[in-house]
Amino acid sequence: MIDLEFSFTSEVWLWQAEKAAWHFVALPVEMSEDIKAFTKHLARGFRSVKVEARIGETRWKTSIFPSKEHRAYILPIKKSVRVAEDIGVDSNVTVDLRVPT
């Protein structure tokens, strides 16, 4: 098996719930379609896919989730990553993403 590797730039946006808020970036639609095609056997709850991500010098493991609104996967950006890389809402970030297959 091979790992899928991608790089993209996207704008950080905020999703707010009643008691919490999360920061996300949306993957490009075509990239999301490729990931979905190659990872159907790996999809977990909510059709999420485990990934390894990097922004700047910060790496972390997380999952991407399909978003009907964006017609693409979305990647949550942890607070520790946002602090380490000085990222806020509306920041443009370049993400290196690895999908272990």
Helices and strands as residue ranges (DSSP letters): E 4-11, E 13-16, E 21-26, H 29-39, G 40-42, G 45-47, E 49-55, E 58-67, E 72-76, H 79-84, E 92-99
